[in-house]
Amino acid sequence: MKSCWEIHRLVSEGQDRKFGFGERLAVRMHLLMCSACRRFERQMKLMRQALRRFPGE
Ligand SMILES: [Zn+2]
């Protein structure tokens, strides 16, 4: 079981695409059970989308 800070680090580094199957599953399971990390992941996603919308600068 991953701890919240591990999840935060992985999510904030945007590494979820590089995960192996087991690791991605562990993160998904944690997000299902942990509303704090769910909220954090959602914020990171919104931030990355915003950054893509305004490239450069
Ligand atoms: Zn958590």
N, CA, C, O and the ligand as a Tripos MOL2 file, in Angstrom:
@<TRIPOS>MOLECULE
protein
  229   227    58     0     0
PROTEIN
NO_CHARGES

@<TRIPOS>ATOM
      1 N           0.8390   -1.2100    0.0000 N.3       1 MET1
      2 CA          0.0000    0.0000    0.0000 C.3       1 MET1
      3 C           0.8600    1.2410    0.0000 C.2       1 MET1
      4 O           1.7390    1.3930    0.8480 O.2       1 MET1
      5 N           0.6180    2.1160   -0.9290 N.am      2 LYS2
      6 CA          1.4120    3.3450   -1.0100 C.3       2 LYS2
      7 C           0.8930    4.3660   -0.0050 C.2       2 LYS2
      8 O          -0.2910    4.3860    0.3340 O.2       2 LYS2
      9 N           1.8020    5.2110    0.4610 N.am      3 SER3
     10 CA          1.3870    6.2650    1.3780 C.3       3 SER3
     11 C           0.9700    7.5010    0.5770 C.2       3 SER3
     12 O           1.2640    7.6190   -0.6120 O.2       3 SER3
     13 N           0.2830    8.4090    1.2530 N.am      4 CYS4
     14 CA         -0.2270    9.5900    0.5630 C.3       4 CYS4
     15 C           0.9000   10.4040   -0.0630 C.2       4 CYS4
     16 O           0.7490   10.9200   -1.1710 O.2       4 CYS4
     17 N           2.0230   10.5230    0.6320 N.am      5 TRP5
     18 CA          3.0810   11.3650    0.0620 C.3       5 TRP5
     19 C           3.6800   10.7430   -1.1820 C.2       5 TRP5
     20 O           4.1200   11.4590   -2.0810 O.2       5 TRP5
     21 N           3.7030    9.4040   -1.2460 N.am      6 GLU6
     22 CA          4.1770    8.7470   -2.4680 C.3       6 GLU6
     23 C           3.2380    9.0400   -3.6340 C.2       6 GLU6
     24 O           3.6730    9.3360   -4.7470 O.2       6 GLU6
     25 N           1.9550    8.9500   -3.3530 N.am      7 ILE7
     26 CA          0.9560    9.2200   -4.3850 C.3       7 ILE7
     27 C           1.0760   10.6640   -4.8650 C.2       7 ILE7
     28 O           1.0500   10.9360   -6.0660 O.2       7 ILE7
     29 N           1.2070   11.5790   -3.9150 N.am      8 HIS8
     30 CA          1.3340   12.9880   -4.2790 C.3       8 HIS8
     31 C           2.5430   13.2150   -5.1640 C.2       8 HIS8
     32 O           2.4770   13.9470   -6.1520 O.2       8 HIS8
     33 N           3.6580   12.5760   -4.8000 N.am      9 ARG9
     34 CA          4.8770   12.7710   -5.5800 C.3       9 ARG9
     35 C           4.7010   12.2310   -7.0030 C.2       9 ARG9
     36 O           5.0340   12.9070   -7.9760 O.2       9 ARG9
     37 N           4.1760   11.0130   -7.1140 N.am     10 LEU10
     38 CA          3.9890   10.4010   -8.4320 C.3      10 LEU10
     39 C           3.0390   11.2260   -9.2870 C.2      10 LEU10
     40 O           3.2950   11.4710  -10.4660 O.2      10 LEU10
     41 N           1.9240   11.6580   -8.6650 N.am     11 VAL11
     42 CA          0.9210   12.4190   -9.4130 C.3      11 VAL11
     43 C           1.4760   13.7740   -9.8210 C.2      11 VAL11
     44 O           1.2550   14.2110  -10.9500 O.2      11 VAL11
     45 N           2.1920   14.4490   -8.9250 N.am     12 SER12
     46 CA          2.6610   15.7930   -9.2280 C.3      12 SER12
     47 C           3.7830   15.7630  -10.2610 C.2      12 SER12
     48 O           3.9920   16.7460  -10.9720 O.2      12 SER12
     49 N           4.5080   14.6460  -10.3510 N.am     13 GLU13
     50 CA          5.5330   14.5410  -11.3830 C.3      13 GLU13
     51 C           4.9510   14.1100  -12.7120 C.2      13 GLU13
     52 O           5.6580   14.0520  -13.7180 O.2      13 GLU13
     53 N           3.6550   13.8050  -12.7190 N.am     14 GLY14
     54 CA          2.9860   13.4180  -13.9580 C.3      14 GLY14
     55 C           3.5100   12.1240  -14.5280 C.2      14 GLY14
     56 O           3.6000   11.9600  -15.7450 O.2      14 GLY14
     57 N           3.8590   11.1970  -13.6430 N.am     15 GLN15
     58 CA          4.4930    9.9720  -14.1090 C.3      15 GLN15
     59 C           3.5030    8.8540  -14.3540 C.2      15 GLN15
     60 O           3.9010    7.7330  -14.6700 O.2      15 GLN15
     61 N           2.2050    9.1430  -14.2100 N.am     16 ASP16
     62 CA          1.2580    8.0320  -14.2740 C.3      16 ASP16
     63 C           1.2810    7.3070  -15.6190 C.2      16 ASP16
     64 O           0.8610    6.1530  -15.7030 O.2      16 ASP16
     65 N           1.7570    7.9590  -16.6530 N.am     17 ARG17
     66 CA          1.8110    7.2860  -17.9530 C.3      17 ARG17
     67 C           2.9480    6.2820  -18.0510 C.2      17 ARG17
     68 O           2.9130    5.3530  -18.8570 O.2      17 ARG17
     69 N           3.9720    6.4920  -17.2000 N.am     18 LYS18
     70 CA          5.1320    5.6080  -17.2790 C.3      18 LYS18
     71 C           4.9870    4.4080  -16.3500 C.2      18 LYS18
     72 O           5.8360    3.5170  -16.3540 O.2      18 LYS18
     73 N           3.9320    4.3760  -15.5620 N.am     19 PHE19
     74 CA          3.7790    3.3050  -14.5920 C.3      19 PHE19
     75 C           3.6260    1.9570  -15.2760 C.2      19 PHE19
     76 O           3.0790    1.8500  -16.3740 O.2      19 PHE19
     77 N           4.1200    0.9430  -14.6010 N.am     20 GLY20
     78 CA          3.7840   -0.4100  -14.9920 C.3      20 GLY20
     79 C           2.3740   -0.7030  -14.5230 C.2      20 GLY20
     80 O           1.7610    0.1050  -13.8250 O.2      20 GLY20
     81 N           1.8590   -1.8640  -14.9090 N.am     21 PHE21
     82 CA          0.4870   -2.1890  -14.5630 C.3      21 PHE21
     83 C           0.2670   -2.2250  -13.0570 C.2      21 PHE21
     84 O          -0.7130   -1.6720  -12.5560 O.2      21 PHE21
     85 N           1.1730   -2.8740  -12.3360 N.am     22 GLY22
     86 CA          1.0270   -3.0150  -10.8910 C.3      22 GLY22
     87 C           1.0220   -1.6820  -10.1810 C.2      22 GLY22
     88 O           0.2200   -1.4490   -9.2760 O.2      22 GLY22
     89 N           1.9260   -0.8030  -10.5980 N.am     23 GLU23
     90 CA          2.0490    0.4940   -9.9510 C.3      23 GLU23
     91 C           0.8140    1.3570  -10.2210 C.2      23 GLU23
     92 O           0.2970    2.0280   -9.3280 O.2      23 GLU23
     93 N           0.3570    1.3230  -11.4780 N.am     24 ARG24
     94 CA         -0.8260    2.1170  -11.8270 C.3      24 ARG24
     95 C          -2.0340    1.6380  -11.0120 C.2      24 ARG24
     96 O          -2.8450    2.4330  -10.5360 O.2      24 ARG24
     97 N          -2.1210    0.3190  -10.8700 N.am     25 LEU25
     98 CA         -3.2180   -0.2590  -10.0950 C.3      25 LEU25
     99 C          -3.1430    0.1880   -8.6360 C.2      25 LEU25
    100 O          -4.1620    0.5150   -8.0280 O.2      25 LEU25
    101 N          -1.9410    0.2010   -8.0840 N.am     26 ALA26
    102 CA         -1.7660    0.6120   -6.6900 C.3      26 ALA26
    103 C          -2.1930    2.0680   -6.5050 C.2      26 ALA26
    104 O          -2.8360    2.4160   -5.5150 O.2      26 ALA26
    105 N          -1.8260    2.9110   -7.4700 N.am     27 VAL27
    106 CA         -2.2200    4.3160   -7.3990 C.3      27 VAL27
    107 C          -3.7310    4.4510   -7.5150 C.2      27 VAL27
    108 O          -4.3560    5.1900   -6.7550 O.2      27 VAL27
    109 N          -4.3170    3.7290   -8.4790 N.am     28 ARG28
    110 CA         -5.7830    3.7860   -8.6600 C.3      28 ARG28
    111 C          -6.5010    3.3530   -7.3830 C.2      28 ARG28
    112 O          -7.4570    3.9930   -6.9450 O.2      28 ARG28
    113 N          -6.0210    2.2490   -6.7910 N.am     29 MET29
    114 CA         -6.6430    1.7440   -5.5630 C.3      29 MET29
    115 C          -6.5690    2.7850   -4.4610 C.2      29 MET29
    116 O          -7.5330    3.0030   -3.7280 O.2      29 MET29
    117 N          -5.4130    3.4230   -4.3550 N.am     30 HIS30
    118 CA         -5.2570    4.4360   -3.3140 C.3      30 HIS30
    119 C          -6.2130    5.6060   -3.5590 C.2      30 HIS30
    120 O          -6.8470    6.1050   -2.6290 O.2      30 HIS30
    121 N          -6.3080    6.0300   -4.8010 N.am     31 LEU31
    122 CA         -7.1870    7.1560   -5.1280 C.3      31 LEU31
    123 C          -8.6480    6.8200   -4.8390 C.2      31 LEU31
    124 O          -9.4290    7.6860   -4.4450 O.2      31 LEU31
    125 N          -9.0090    5.5430   -5.0410 N.am     32 LEU32
    126 CA        -10.3850    5.1320   -4.7620 C.3      32 LEU32
    127 C         -10.7170    5.2840   -3.2810 C.2      32 LEU32
    128 O         -11.8440    5.6050   -2.9020 O.2      32 LEU32
    129 N          -9.6960    5.0400   -2.4560 N.am     33 MET33
    130 CA         -9.9570    5.0060   -1.0190 C.3      33 MET33
    131 C          -9.6320    6.3080   -0.3080 C.2      33 MET33
    132 O         -10.0350    6.5050    0.8390 O.2      33 MET33
    133 N          -8.9120    7.1920   -0.9700 N.am     34 CYS34
    134 CA         -8.3880    8.3640   -0.2840 C.3      34 CYS34
    135 C          -8.8860    9.6370   -0.9720 C.2      34 CYS34
    136 O          -8.4250    9.9820   -2.0600 O.2      34 CYS34
    137 N          -9.8130   10.3200   -0.3410 N.am     35 SER35
    138 CA        -10.4060   11.4990   -0.9710 C.3      35 SER35
    139 C          -9.4020   12.6430   -1.0560 C.2      35 SER35
    140 O          -9.4820   13.4660   -1.9680 O.2      35 SER35
    141 N          -8.4650   12.7050   -0.1270 N.am     36 ALA36
    142 CA         -7.4620   13.7760   -0.1640 C.3      36 ALA36
    143 C          -6.6000   13.6610   -1.4150 C.2      36 ALA36
    144 O          -6.3260   14.6630   -2.0760 O.2      36 ALA36
    145 N          -6.1690   12.4410   -1.7420 N.am     37 CYS37
    146 CA         -5.3390   12.2460   -2.9270 C.3      37 CYS37
    147 C          -6.1570   12.4100   -4.2030 C.2      37 CYS37
    148 O          -5.6370   12.8520   -5.2280 O.2      37 CYS37
    149 N          -7.4410   12.0510   -4.1370 N.am     38 ARG38
    150 CA         -8.3170   12.2600   -5.2920 C.3      38 ARG38
    151 C          -8.3960   13.7410   -5.6190 C.2      38 ARG38
    152 O          -8.2920   14.1480   -6.7760 O.2      38 ARG38
    153 N          -8.5820   14.5350   -4.5760 N.am     39 ARG39
    154 CA         -8.6620   15.9810   -4.7610 C.3      39 ARG39
    155 C          -7.3480   16.5160   -5.3120 C.2      39 ARG39
    156 O          -7.3310   17.3560   -6.2120 O.2      39 ARG39
    157 N          -6.2620   16.0200   -4.7660 N.am     40 PHE40
    158 CA         -4.9410   16.4570   -5.2150 C.3      40 PHE40
    159 C          -4.7230   16.1140   -6.6890 C.2      40 PHE40
    160 O          -4.2300   16.9440   -7.4530 O.2      40 PHE40
    161 N          -5.0920   14.8920   -7.0890 N.am     41 GLU41
    162 CA         -4.8970   14.4870   -8.4730 C.3      41 GLU41
    163 C          -5.7200   15.3520   -9.4120 C.2      41 GLU41
    164 O          -5.2580   15.7300  -10.4880 O.2      41 GLU41
    165 N          -6.9570   15.6650   -8.9930 N.am     42 ARG42
    166 CA         -7.8180   16.4840   -9.8410 C.3      42 ARG42
    167 C          -7.2110   17.8700  -10.0480 C.2      42 ARG42
    168 O          -7.2330   18.4130  -11.1530 O.2      42 ARG42
    169 N          -6.6720   18.4320   -8.9690 N.am     43 GLN43
    170 CA         -6.0450   19.7570   -9.0770 C.3      43 GLN43
    171 C          -4.8350   19.7220  -10.0030 C.2      43 GLN43
    172 O          -4.6250   20.6380  -10.7980 O.2      43 GLN43
    173 N          -4.0400   18.6560   -9.8950 N.am     44 MET44
    174 CA         -2.8670   18.5370  -10.7560 C.3      44 MET44
    175 C          -3.2680   18.4230  -12.2170 C.2      44 MET44
    176 O          -2.6250   19.0050  -13.0910 O.2      44 MET44
    177 N          -4.3320   17.6710  -12.4820 N.am     45 LYS45
    178 CA         -4.8110   17.5190  -13.8620 C.3      45 LYS45
    179 C          -5.2560   18.8590  -14.4180 C.2      45 LYS45
    180 O          -4.9180   19.2150  -15.5470 O.2      45 LYS45
    181 N          -6.0190   19.6050  -13.6200 N.am     46 LEU46
    182 CA         -6.5020   20.9050  -14.0630 C.3      46 LEU46
    183 C          -5.3230   21.8320  -14.3430 C.2      46 LEU46
    184 O          -5.3330   22.6020  -15.3030 O.2      46 LEU46
    185 N          -4.3090   21.7410  -13.4860 N.am     47 MET47
    186 CA         -3.1500   22.6090  -13.6410 C.3      47 MET47
    187 C          -2.3930   22.2720  -14.9190 C.2      47 MET47
    188 O          -1.9590   23.1630  -15.6490 O.2      47 MET47
    189 N          -2.2370   20.9510  -15.1870 N.am     48 ARG48
    190 CA         -1.5300   20.5520  -16.4010 C.3      48 ARG48
    191 C          -2.3040   20.9740  -17.6390 C.2      48 ARG48
    192 O          -1.7070   21.3940  -18.6310 O.2      48 ARG48
    193 N          -3.6370   20.8660  -17.5900 N.am     49 GLN49
    194 CA         -4.4440   21.3030  -18.7350 C.3      49 GLN49
    195 C          -4.2830   22.7970  -18.9600 C.2      49 GLN49
    196 O          -4.1720   23.2510  -20.0980 O.2      49 GLN49
    197 N          -4.2700   23.5630  -17.8680 N.am     50 ALA50
    198 CA         -4.1100   25.0080  -17.9650 C.3      50 ALA50
    199 C          -2.7530   25.3490  -18.5570 C.2      50 ALA50
    200 O          -2.6350   26.2730  -19.3620 O.2      50 ALA50
    201 N          -1.7180   24.5960  -18.1560 N.am     51 LEU51
    202 CA         -0.3730   24.8640  -18.6630 C.3      51 LEU51
    203 C          -0.2800   24.5490  -20.1530 C.2      51 LEU51
    204 O           0.4120   25.2360  -20.9060 O.2      51 LEU51
    205 N          -1.0000   23.4830  -20.5690 N.am     52 ARG52
    206 CA         -0.9730   23.1350  -21.9960 C.3      52 ARG52
    207 C          -1.6780   24.2080  -22.8190 C.2      52 ARG52
    208 O          -1.2990   24.4900  -23.9550 O.2      52 ARG52
    209 N          -2.7060   24.7960  -22.2250 N.am     53 ARG53
    210 CA         -3.4690   25.7980  -22.9470 C.3      53 ARG53
    211 C          -2.6390   27.0670  -23.1930 C.2      53 ARG53
    212 O          -2.8240   27.7670  -24.1890 O.2      53 ARG53
    213 N          -1.7180   27.3440  -22.2550 N.am     54 PHE54
    214 CA         -0.8840   28.5390  -22.4050 C.3      54 PHE54
    215 C           0.5910   28.1340  -22.4310 C.2      54 PHE54
    216 O           1.2870   28.2760  -21.4250 O.2      54 PHE54
    217 N           1.0690   27.6380  -23.5560 N.am     55 PRO55
    218 CA          2.4570   27.1760  -23.6190 C.3      55 PRO55
    219 C           3.4380   28.3450  -23.6790 C.2      55 PRO55
    220 O           3.0780   29.4870  -23.9640 O.2      55 PRO55
    221 N           4.6860   28.0060  -23.3980 N.am     56 GLY56
    222 CA          5.7060   29.0500  -23.4590 C.3      56 GLY56
    223 C           5.6550   29.9750  -22.2680 C.2      56 GLY56
    224 O           5.4060   29.5210  -21.1510 O.2      56 GLY56
    225 N           5.8780   31.2220  -22.4650 N.am     57 GLU57
    226 CA          5.8860   32.2630  -21.4180 C.3      57 GLU57
    227 C           6.8710   31.9140  -20.3210 C.2      57 GLU57
    228 O           7.0160   32.6680  -19.3590 O.2      57 GLU57
    229 ZN         -3.8670    9.4040    0.0080 Zn       58 ZN58
@<TRIPOS>BOND
     1     1     2 1
     2     2     3 1
     3     3     4 2
     4     3     5 am
     5     5     6 1
     6     6     7 1
     7     7     8 2
     8     7     9 am
     9     9    10 1
    10    10    11 1
    11    11    12 2
    12    11    13 am
    13    13    14 1
    14    14    15 1
    15    15    16 2
    16    15    17 am
    17    17    18 1
    18    18    19 1
    19    19    20 2
    20    19    21 am
    21    21    22 1
    22    22    23 1
    23    23    24 2
    24    23    25 am
    25    25    26 1
    26    26    27 1
    27    27    28 2
    28    27    29 am
    29    29    30 1
    30    30    31 1
    31    31    32 2
    32    31    33 am
    33    33    34 1
    34    34    35 1
    35    35    36 2
    36    35    37 am
    37    37    38 1
    38    38    39 1
    39    39    40 2
    40    39    41 am
    41    41    42 1
    42    42    43 1
    43    43    44 2
    44    43    45 am
    45    45    46 1
    46    46    47 1
    47    47    48 2
    48    47    49 am
    49    49    50 1
    50    50    51 1
    51    51    52 2
    52    51    53 am
    53    53    54 1
    54    54    55 1
    55    55    56 2
    56    55    57 am
    57    57    58 1
    58    58    59 1
    59    59    60 2
    60    59    61 am
    61    61    62 1
    62    62    63 1
    63    63    64 2
    64    63    65 am
    65    65    66 1
    66    66    67 1
    67    67    68 2
    68    67    69 am
    69    69    70 1
    70    70    71 1
    71    71    72 2
    72    71    73 am
    73    73    74 1
    74    74    75 1
    75    75    76 2
    76    75    77 am
    77    77    78 1
    78    78    79 1
    79    79    80 2
    80    79    81 am
    81    81    82 1
    82    82    83 1
    83    83    84 2
    84    83    85 am
    85    85    86 1
    86    86    87 1
    87    87    88 2
    88    87    89 am
    89    89    90 1
    90    90    91 1
    91    91    92 2
    92    91    93 am
    93    93    94 1
    94    94    95 1
    95    95    96 2
    96    95    97 am
    97    97    98 1
    98    98    99 1
    99    99   100 2
   100    99   101 am
   101   101   102 1
   102   102   103 1
   103   103   104 2
   104   103   105 am
   105   105   106 1
   106   106   107 1
   107   107   108 2
   108   107   109 am
   109   109   110 1
   110   110   111 1
   111   111   112 2
   112   111   113 am
   113   113   114 1
   114   114   115 1
   115   115   116 2
   116   115   117 am
   117   117   118 1
   118   118   119 1
   119   119   120 2
   120   119   121 am
   121   121   122 1
   122   122   123 1
   123   123   124 2
   124   123   125 am
   125   125   126 1
   126   126   127 1
   127   127   128 2
   128   127   129 am
   129   129   130 1
   130   130   131 1
   131   131   132 2
   132   131   133 am
   133   133   134 1
   134   134   135 1
   135   135   136 2
   136   135   137 am
   137   137   138 1
   138   138   139 1
   139   139   140 2
   140   139   141 am
   141   141   142 1
   142   142   143 1
   143   143   144 2
   144   143   145 am
   145   145   146 1
   146   146   147 1
   147   147   148 2
   148   147   149 am
   149   149   150 1
   150   150   151 1
   151   151   152 2
   152   151   153 am
   153   153   154 1
   154   154   155 1
   155   155   156 2
   156   155   157 am
   157   157   158 1
   158   158   159 1
   159   159   160 2
   160   159   161 am
   161   161   162 1
   162   162   163 1
   163   163   164 2
   164   163   165 am
   165   165   166 1
   166   166   167 1
   167   167   168 2
   168   167   169 am
   169   169   170 1
   170   170   171 1
   171   171   172 2
   172   171   173 am
   173   173   174 1
   174   174   175 1
   175   175   176 2
   176   175   177 am
   177   177   178 1
   178   178   179 1
   179   179   180 2
   180   179   181 am
   181   181   182 1
   182   182   183 1
   183   183   184 2
   184   183   185 am
   185   185   186 1
   186   186   187 1
   187   187   188 2
   188   187   189 am
   189   189   190 1
   190   190   191 1
   191   191   192 2
   192   191   193 am
   193   193   194 1
   194   194   195 1
   195   195   196 2
   196   195   197 am
   197   197   198 1
   198   198   199 1
   199   199   200 2
   200   199   201 am
   201   201   202 1
   202   202   203 1
   203   203   204 2
   204   203   205 am
   205   205   206 1
   206   206   207 1
   207   207   208 2
   208   207   209 am
   209   209   210 1
   210   210   211 1
   211   211   212 2
   212   211   213 am
   213   213   214 1
   214   214   215 1
   215   215   216 2
   216   215   217 am
   217   217   218 1
   218   218   219 1
   219   219   220 2
   220   219   221 am
   221   221   222 1
   222   222   223 1
   223   223   224 2
   224   223   225 am
   225   225   226 1
   226   226   227 1
   227   227   228 2
@<TRIPOS>SUBSTRUCTURE
     1 MET1         2 RESIDUE 1 A MET
     2 LYS2         6 RESIDUE 1 A LYS
     3 SER3        10 RESIDUE 1 A SER
     4 CYS4        14 RESIDUE 1 A CYS
     5 TRP5        18 RESIDUE 1 A TRP
     6 GLU6        22 RESIDUE 1 A GLU
     7 ILE7        26 RESIDUE 1 A ILE
     8 HIS8        30 RESIDUE 1 A HIS
     9 ARG9        34 RESIDUE 1 A ARG
    10 LEU10       38 RESIDUE 1 A LEU
    11 VAL11       42 RESIDUE 1 A VAL
    12 SER12       46 RESIDUE 1 A SER
    13 GLU13       50 RESIDUE 1 A GLU
    14 GLY14       54 RESIDUE 1 A GLY
    15 GLN15       58 RESIDUE 1 A GLN
    16 ASP16       62 RESIDUE 1 A ASP
    17 ARG17       66 RESIDUE 1 A ARG
    18 LYS18       70 RESIDUE 1 A LYS
    19 PHE19       74 RESIDUE 1 A PHE
    20 GLY20       78 RESIDUE 1 A GLY
    21 PHE21       82 RESIDUE 1 A PHE
    22 GLY22       86 RESIDUE 1 A GLY
    23 GLU23       90 RESIDUE 1 A GLU
    24 ARG24       94 RESIDUE 1 A ARG
    25 LEU25       98 RESIDUE 1 A LEU
    26 ALA26      102 RESIDUE 1 A ALA
    27 VAL27      106 RESIDUE 1 A VAL
    28 ARG28      110 RESIDUE 1 A ARG
    29 MET29      114 RESIDUE 1 A MET
    30 HIS30      118 RESIDUE 1 A HIS
    31 LEU31      122 RESIDUE 1 A LEU
    32 LEU32      126 RESIDUE 1 A LEU
    33 MET33      130 RESIDUE 1 A MET
    34 CYS34      134 RESIDUE 1 A CYS
    35 SER35      138 RESIDUE 1 A SER
    36 ALA36      142 RESIDUE 1 A ALA
    37 CYS37      146 RESIDUE 1 A CYS
    38 ARG38      150 RESIDUE 1 A ARG
    39 ARG39      154 RESIDUE 1 A ARG
    40 PHE40      158 RESIDUE 1 A PHE
    41 GLU41      162 RESIDUE 1 A GLU
    42 ARG42      166 RESIDUE 1 A ARG
    43 GLN43      170 RESIDUE 1 A GLN
    44 MET44      174 RESIDUE 1 A MET
    45 LYS45      178 RESIDUE 1 A LYS
    46 LEU46      182 RESIDUE 1 A LEU
    47 MET47      186 RESIDUE 1 A MET
    48 ARG48      190 RESIDUE 1 A ARG
    49 GLN49      194 RESIDUE 1 A GLN
    50 ALA50      198 RESIDUE 1 A ALA
    51 LEU51      202 RESIDUE 1 A LEU
    52 ARG52      206 RESIDUE 1 A ARG
    53 ARG53      210 RESIDUE 1 A ARG
    54 PHE54      214 RESIDUE 1 A PHE
    55 PRO55      218 RESIDUE 1 A PRO
    56 GLY56      222 RESIDUE 1 A GLY
    57 GLU57      226 RESIDUE 1 A GLU
    58 ZN58       229 GROUP 0 **** ****
